Amino acid sequence: MIFRHATSNDTTTIVSLVNRSYRGDSSRLGWATEADLLSGKRIDRTELSQLLNDTNSLILIAHNKASILAVIHAHRENNSVHFGLFAVEPTLQTNGIGKSLLAYAESEVCRRWGVSTAFMEVITHRSELIAYYERRGYVRTGEIVAFPHSDLWEKRVNSLELTVLSKSLVAKS
């Protein structure tokens, strides 16, 4: 597995990977689906292009010689980084690819930006996903934020909220 920064040439592949990992029947092939909670798309080409052109953003990918296997977005916010758009090819979701990409992303943002804290939001209904991040050192902050609105998707349940998780990226001595 090879890690690298995404480029604009990867846009179509990344949009497809993220959308089939989060939504629709294809996402049900993995354990990280949101198909029962949301319909529609997670991202489109316009939004991804904006992220790729943002100087405070990195989109990192894991790939093999044949294809992109996983993606994660990192956005620098002061001395912290926000991780999102974390997606792994649904049929490969229990093979350690996500775990490896997340570790690479944490290392890369520390090296590039010198940040000391990472944070992310996870849908509160997703207890198995929250537990996944907790196993990687993330802790619930107790902060709950409203689920965002987008023209790309529709909620299938009324009570969607996000719980904030954080992790210190400073090496413990």
C-alpha positions in Angstrom: 0.0 0.0 0.0 1.3 3.4 -1.0 0.3 6.7 0.6 0.3 10.1 -1.2 -1.3 13.4 -1.5 -4.3 13.5 -3.8 -4.2 15.7 -6.9 -6.9 17.1 -9.2 -6.4 14.1 -11.4 -7.8 12.0 -8.6 -11.1 13.9 -8.3 -13.5 11.6 -10.2 -12.1 8.5 -8.5 -12.2 10.1 -5.0 -15.8 11.3 -5.4 -16.9 7.9 -6.5 -15.1 6.2 -3.6 -16.5 8.5 -1.0 -20.0 8.3 -2.3 -20.1 4.5 -2.6 -18.5 4.1 0.8 -21.1 6.3 2.6 -24.3 6.0 0.8 -26.5 3.7 -1.3 -26.5 -0.1 -1.6 -22.8 -0.2 -2.5 -21.9 1.1 1.0 -23.7 -1.8 2.6 -20.8 -4.1 1.4 -18.8 -2.5 4.2 -19.5 -1.8 7.9 -19.2 2.0 7.7 -22.4 2.7 5.7 -24.7 5.7 6.4 -27.3 4.4 4.0 -30.0 3.9 6.7 -29.4 7.4 7.9 -28.9 9.5 4.8 -29.7 9.3 1.1 -28.0 11.1 -1.8 -24.3 11.9 -2.2 -21.7 12.7 0.5 -19.6 14.9 -1.9 -19.5 16.2 -5.4 -16.7 17.2 -7.8 -17.2 20.9 -7.0 -16.8 20.5 -3.2 -13.9 18.1 -3.6 -12.2 20.6 -6.0 -12.6 23.4 -3.4 -10.9 21.2 -0.8 -8.1 20.3 -3.1 -7.5 24.0 -3.7 -7.6 25.1 -0.1 -4.1 25.8 1.2 -5.2 24.7 4.7 -6.4 21.3 3.4 -4.7 18.0 2.5 -6.5 15.1 0.9 -4.5 11.9 1.5 -5.0 8.6 -0.2 -3.9 5.0 0.1 -3.6 3.1 -3.1 -2.1 0.1 -4.7 -0.8 -0.1 -8.3 -4.4 -0.6 -9.6 -6.6 1.8 -7.7 -7.3 4.2 -4.8 -8.3 2.2 -1.8 -9.0 4.9 0.8 -9.1 8.7 1.3 -9.1 11.1 4.2 -9.3 14.9 4.3 -7.3 17.0 6.8 -8.1 20.6 7.4 -5.7 22.8 9.5 -7.5 25.0 12.0 -4.9 26.9 14.1 -2.9 24.3 16.0 -5.4 21.5 15.3 -6.4 19.4 12.4 -9.9 18.4 11.5 -10.3 15.0 9.8 -13.2 14.2 7.6 -14.3 12.4 4.4 -12.6 9.3 5.7 -13.6 6.5 3.3 -12.3 3.0 2.5 -13.4 0.9 -0.4 -16.5 -0.9 1.1 -15.3 -4.4 0.2 -11.9 -3.8 1.8 -13.1 -2.3 5.1 -11.8 -4.8 7.5 -8.3 -5.2 6.1 -6.5 -2.5 8.1 -6.3 0.0 5.3 -8.3 2.7 7.2 -6.2 2.2 10.4 -3.0 2.6 8.3 -4.2 5.7 6.4 -5.3 7.4 9.6 -1.9 6.8 11.2 -0.2 8.1 8.1 -2.5 11.2 8.1 -1.8 11.9 11.8 1.9 11.7 11.1 1.8 13.8 7.9 -0.2 16.7 9.4 2.2 16.8 12.4 5.2 16.8 10.0 3.7 19.4 7.6 1.8 21.7 10.0 3.1 20.9 13.5 -0.4 20.5 14.8 -0.8 19.0 18.3 -4.5 18.0 18.3 -6.8 16.2 15.9 -10.6 16.2 16.0 -13.5 14.9 14.0 -17.2 14.6 14.2 -19.1 11.3 14.0 -22.8 10.7 13.7 -24.0 9.8 17.2 -26.0 6.9 15.9 -22.7 5.3 14.7 -21.6 3.7 18.0 -19.4 1.1 16.2 -17.6 3.9 14.3 -17.1 5.9 17.5 -15.7 2.8 19.1 -13.3 2.3 16.1 -11.9 5.8 16.6 -11.7 5.3 20.4 -9.5 2.3 19.8 -7.2 4.6 17.8 -6.9 7.0 20.8 -9.7 9.5 20.1 -11.9 10.5 23.0 -15.4 12.0 23.1 -15.2 15.6 24.1 -18.8 15.8 25.3 -19.6 18.3 22.6 -22.5 17.5 20.3 -23.1 19.6 17.1 -26.0 19.8 14.8 -25.9 17.7 11.6 -25.2 20.0 8.6 -27.6 20.7 5.8 -26.7 20.1 2.2 -28.5 19.9 -1.1 -26.5 16.7 -1.8 -28.3 14.6 0.7 -31.5 14.0 2.6 -31.9 12.7 6.2 -33.7 9.4 6.6 -34.0 9.9 10.4 -34.9 13.1 12.2 -32.5 13.1 15.1 -29.0 13.3 13.4 -26.3 14.9 15.5 -22.5 14.7 15.5 -20.3 13.9 18.5 -16.9 15.5 18.6 -13.9 13.3 19.2 -10.3 14.5 19.7 -6.8 13.1 20.1 -3.5 14.6 21.2 -1.0 14.2 18.5 1.9 15.1 20.7 4.2 12.2 21.3 4.1 11.0 24.9 7.5 10.6 26.5 
